[in-house]
Amino acid sequence: MSNAKAKLLSEIESASAYILELEAKFYQAQRTSLELLKQLKQSQGSVADLENEIETLRSYIIDLKSRIAVYIPVKNDVIDKRIAEYINNYPDR
């Protein structure tokens, strides 16, 4: 009887140690999950910021393209340079 009791106590201690080990692993897995969720949330915010920046840059590029010279004058030709200035700066071009 005492041998059976000792054996049962030993099995209970082993089971308790195993359960404690599983709880520790579960706790660590939960902490890792929370950390990954935080990182995901931060990256989603970063993606939104980057999308806004891309849209701003697109607008800026469109604006710059509208300012590109339409008429490029011949080098060393003063009259042609003046004509190019007029054409390129004309508001309704």
Secondary structure, DSSP 8 states (H G I E B T S, - for coil): -HHHHHHHHHHHHHHHHHHHHHHHHHHHHHHHHHHHHHHHHHHHHHHHHHHHHHHHHHHHHHHHHHHS-S----TT-HHHHHHHHHHHH-TT-
